[in-house]
Amino acid sequence: MKSENQLKEEVTKQIRRMKQAEEDRPTLLRQTVYLGTLGLLFVVPVIVGAYVGQWLDGLVPGYSMRWTLSLIVLGVGIGAMSVYLNVRE
């Protein structure tokens, strides 16, 4: 049989684990901030790609959307990769 001291140690250890689990539980605010961060990680590269592409297309005479579309697609790829890497952590 376990001694009284071992039983007290196990109970104290379990109480500490329960308190830690309660503190680590995600709140609504924490989840909202996390989802907002993921949204920014995806959207910012797309917007930067659109602006830079439009600027490069403006340098070329005539009507062209080649750079704009290419850099938007590149921004989507970079944004998706950054969201994936962030979620994987």
Protein Blocks (a to p, Z undefined) as FASTA:
>chain_A
ZZfklmmmmmmmmmmmmmmmmmmpccfklmmmmmmmmmmmmmmmmmmmmmmmmmmmmmpg
cjdfklmmmmmmmmmmmmmmmmmmmmmZZ
